Amino acid sequence: MARLSAVAILAVCCIGIATADWVLEWEDNFDGGNLKDRWNFELGCSGFGNNELQCYTDNRQENVRQQNGVLTIEARREWWGDGQNPDKPFTSTRMTTKANWLHGKFEMRARLPKGKHLWPAFWMMPSASEYGGWPRSGEMDIMEYRGQRPTNVLGTLHFGAAWDQKGDVGTGETNFGVDFSQDFHTFGFDWSPTQIQWLVDDRVYHTESLERNFWEGVYNRNGSPFDKNFFIIINLAVGGNFFGGEPFDPIEADGWAKNTYEIDFIRKWTWR
């Protein structure tokens, strides 16, 4: 009887393990409805800490729209102002989820823009900044891309003590040999308590361990600041520090091959 009981217990345990899987927790397929029911719009012409050249507008049809199950964010060359900062020569859109999460798998299927100094991003920021202002509470970049290098993407974790005392780790700019502006691809991010993995089209291309202290004297345990809730941001910026001081005249935008960032879906999965 003891042997039978042990076998029965083992069978139950194995069944439990076998049935654990990724479960869809949140998604936006951009099939319609009011975007403001699911997303916040971040507005203004401040440069957003990166000397960016666009103003972000408020759910403006010319800059963001849903059609045939695709969200299109469009960067447009046109002067715009917010009454507080200098006017900027471009308009675009920056959106953040109303929901936030700790750990999980995040996916976006998208077709990227193409052209000098176009900067689409799929990234996450802390919902409460419990460790303090940027970069102390962290930043997780799932996908960034420089529009003049359409075969390359990168992902990065940011952390540290202050603006002038910060660190980053991640994928580095990685060449996949495909033009991401031509077709839709899935950009993924698996975030567990012990590691983060970046994926393109379901293939892991980089892993970072979270089993370390990212900045002695700022964080008192391994994994911080990537152990708190974060929300998703999607945006299309123009120019700025991301391009390393490379000269850019707004008139060069007339040569952009594609000024739209098209998103088929964004999904968040949890393991259970």
Disulfide bonds with the S-S distance in Angstrom:
Cys45-Cys55 1.95
